[in-house]
């Protein structure tokens, strides 16, 4: 098995949902945004890695100020990775 990863920058308050599926505190609009974005990233990974066996999210760093790739808003962000296991 091999691994690879993709890196993204997202708002900190999306982390509980992305890492633990905890949508507490997200508005309906925010939930829809993160859910659609998450599904799209997995679909893109499957196109690049057709032998994808599993994928999970991890975060590497939290920062005070940057632009979120999901919303386009600036704020406290986390750098996250989609870690992929494939053959």
C-alpha positions as CSV (number, residue, x, y, z in Angstrom):
1,X,0.0,0.0,0.0
2,X,1.0,3.6,-0.7
3,X,0.0,6.9,0.8
4,X,-0.4,10.4,-0.5
5,X,-2.1,13.5,0.7
6,X,-3.7,16.8,-0.4
7,X,-3.4,19.9,1.8
8,X,-6.2,22.6,2.3
9,X,-6.8,25.6,4.5
10,X,-10.2,25.8,6.2
11,X,-11.8,27.8,9.0
12,X,-11.2,26.4,12.4
13,X,-14.8,25.9,13.2
14,X,-15.1,23.3,10.4
15,X,-12.6,21.0,12.1
16,X,-15.0,19.2,14.5
17,X,-17.2,18.2,11.6
18,X,-14.3,17.3,9.2
19,X,-12.4,15.2,11.8
20,X,-15.2,13.8,14.1
21,X,-18.4,14.3,12.1
22,X,-19.6,16.8,14.8
23,X,-21.7,19.5,13.2
24,X,-22.5,21.2,16.5
25,X,-22.4,25.0,16.0
26,X,-22.5,24.9,12.2
27,X,-25.4,26.7,10.5
28,X,-27.3,24.8,7.9
29,X,-25.5,26.7,5.2
30,X,-22.1,26.0,6.7
31,X,-23.0,22.3,7.0
32,X,-24.0,22.1,3.4
33,X,-20.8,23.9,2.3
34,X,-18.4,21.6,4.2
35,X,-20.4,18.5,3.3
36,X,-20.3,19.3,-0.4
37,X,-16.7,20.3,-0.3
38,X,-15.7,17.1,1.6
39,X,-17.5,14.9,-0.9
40,X,-15.9,16.7,-3.9
41,X,-12.4,16.3,-2.5
42,X,-12.9,12.6,-2.1
43,X,-14.3,12.3,-5.6
44,X,-11.3,14.2,-7.0
45,X,-8.9,11.9,-5.1
46,X,-10.7,8.8,-6.5
47,X,-10.1,10.2,-10.0
48,X,-6.4,10.5,-9.4
49,X,-6.1,7.3,-7.4
50,X,-8.5,4.8,-8.9
51,X,-7.1,2.1,-6.5
52,X,-8.0,4.2,-3.4
53,X,-8.6,2.0,-0.5
54,X,-9.3,4.6,2.2
55,X,-9.1,8.2,3.0
56,X,-9.2,10.2,6.3
57,X,-8.8,13.8,7.4
58,X,-6.0,15.2,9.6
59,X,-5.0,18.6,10.6
60,X,-1.4,19.8,10.8
61,X,-1.6,23.4,12.1
62,X,-4.0,26.1,13.3
63,X,-3.2,29.7,12.4
64,X,-4.7,33.1,13.4
65,X,-5.4,34.6,10.0
66,X,-5.7,33.2,6.4
67,X,-8.3,32.6,3.7
68,X,-10.6,29.6,3.9
69,X,-10.7,27.5,0.7
70,X,-14.3,26.5,1.3
71,X,-15.9,29.9,2.0
72,X,-13.4,32.4,0.8
73,X,-13.6,34.2,4.2
74,X,-10.6,35.3,6.2
75,X,-10.3,34.2,9.9
76,X,-8.7,31.6,12.2
77,X,-7.9,28.7,10.0
78,X,-6.5,25.1,10.2
79,X,-4.3,23.5,7.7
80,X,-5.8,20.1,7.0
81,X,-4.8,17.0,4.9
82,X,-6.8,14.4,3.1
83,X,-4.6,11.4,3.6
84,X,-5.1,8.7,1.0
85,X,-4.2,5.0,1.1
86,X,-4.1,3.3,-2.3
87,X,-2.5,0.3,-4.0
